Structures are given as C-alpha cells and as structure tokens.
Amino acid sequence: MEKISLLINVFVAVAICSTVAVAQGKGNKSSITHLNSIQGFRIEFLNELNIVEKKVIDLANTMPQEKYGWRPGQGVRSVSEVYMHIAATNFLLPQFAGIKPPDGLDRNLEKNVTNKAKVLAILKQSFEHIRQAILQTPDAALNKSAKYFGDETTIRGVFFNAATHMHEHLGQSIAYARMNGVVPPWTATEQAKQQGNKK
C-alpha cells in the first residue's frame, strides 16, 4: 500500500458537498436508483460496500475523539489517519476507472483532518463517491483495460482492489479499537443479545 500512500498526497481531492445525502447501512440500498437493473459484479460490489461502510462508520463513531490521535507506534498511522487513508483511497482509486475525484485538493489529508466530526463527514462522502463511481460504470466497461499504479488490470480489478483495501483497513481499525478497550459496536450488539438469551 506504499504506492497508494505516496500518490494519495498528490492526487486525493476532498470537497465537502452539502447537497450529497449519504445513507448508511440498509438505507444505502434504498438510496440507489434503478438498483434492480444492476447485476453481477456491480451489485456484489455495492452489497460489500454497504457492509464495510456501515462497519467503518459505526466504529469511527464509537471511537472517542481523544483516541483519534492514538497510534500503536512511531511512524505508524494514528486512528484518524487510518480513517482518512480509507477515505483518501476511496476518492483516488476510481480515477483509474475514469471517474474524477471531487473538486478541491488536500495534499495531506491524513495529517490535516483529525477532528472526529470532520473525519466522519469525509468518510461518508468518500463512500458515496465510490458508490456513485460504480453506478456510473456500465457492465460493458468492467472488462476494459486499466493502468493501476503502472500495472495492467481491468476496471473490474480497480474496484476489486478498492474493496480489498477498505476491508484491510477495517481490520486495522478493529485492532486499534480493541487495543484501546473499545468493543466494535456490531460485536457489542451480538454480545448483548447473547446475554439476553441467557436470562
């Protein structure tokens, strides 16, 4: 992921668009128009995006602001930097599929955005950006060749890499939360159900 980190500082664009309403969780599906006409890889990607988005946003919401600067060691991303790395890459990777990032450029997003409310707003915007990117990409375009950091792939491959990247850093964020005594909210919900069943 070092290549991504280097290019993010140059290419990532961040614009806070007040007109974009971002739905979360199951609400995402209802916010997508013509969803029934989308099949195959794109619907699979959208379903996976809904899952990872909800977990990332819920976890970022659960982490207290005072933990956003925590990092496991020197030279390693902090809590907020991991969230902003996810967002930055969500803005960046669709470029390889021909989808431009929003207007406005922050060359050092990971370092500049540390406030919890701002982190959450940009995270939500980034998930909506990549959602719209796959919606704007027709099925016929998925097999087209694309350059991905100098490597040959397809547009499908670009989105596949985007999905794996989000999951990679979700896992990292879960580990960060656990090291700070924060239980992921979906785990807390499941534990509460189990406790209720024992009564």
Secondary structure as GFF3:
##gff-version 3
##sequence-region A 1 199
A	DSSP	alpha_helix	2	11	.	.	.	ID=ss1
A	DSSP	alpha_helix	27	31	.	.	.	ID=ss2
A	DSSP	three_ten_helix	35	37	.	.	.	ID=ss3
A	DSSP	alpha_helix	40	62	.	.	.	ID=ss4
A	DSSP	three_ten_helix	65	67	.	.	.	ID=ss5
A	DSSP	alpha_helix	79	92	.	.	.	ID=ss6
A	DSSP	three_ten_helix	93	97	.	.	.	ID=ss7
A	DSSP	alpha_helix	109	112	.	.	.	ID=ss8
A	DSSP	alpha_helix	116	135	.	.	.	ID=ss9
A	DSSP	three_ten_helix	139	141	.	.	.	ID=ss10
A	DSSP	beta_strand	145	148	.	.	.	ID=ss11
A	DSSP	beta_strand	151	154	.	.	.	ID=ss12
A	DSSP	alpha_helix	155	179	.	.	.	ID=ss13
A	DSSP	alpha_helix	185	198	.	.	.	ID=ss14
###
